[in-house]
Amino acid sequence: MAKEYTEELMLNFGEDGNTLIPVVTQDFSTKEVLIVAFANKPAFEETLRSGYATYWSRSRNELWKKGMTSGDLLKVEEIRINCEQNSLLYLVTPFGKGACHAKKEDGNAHTSCYYRKIEGNKLIFIEK
């Protein structure tokens, strides 16, 4: 277990660098949660290098720099790490029309991947 007040970065991506660490991504200004994704060592290093949120896509099995296809980039303003150094928080400024890859009826991306809530056994859209 990591020491509570250590100043040493001790993320454990495994010997091969491919162990995935959860990354919560929040809007820097509003603190709205936009995405929860994963990073391996190459994704984390690319985020540090480029300044834009980069993740590991489990479905495509490749690095995923959010917005490279859609133009909906997420500029990283601050990176935080939890007490056990086994998850990350990216505070970002979104550039584009939304953060989610799912689209609204008008074809624009949802602002956040959390655009529905559960009421009973139904999903209710909460984003305009």
Buried (B, 14 or more C-beta within 10 A) or exposed (E): EBEEEEEEEEBEBEEEEEBBBEBBBBBBEEEEBBBEBBBBBBBBBBBEEEBBBBBBBEEEEEBBBBBEEBEBBBBBBEBEBEEEBBBBBBBBEBEBBBBBBEEBEEEBBBBBBBBBEEEEEEEEEEEE
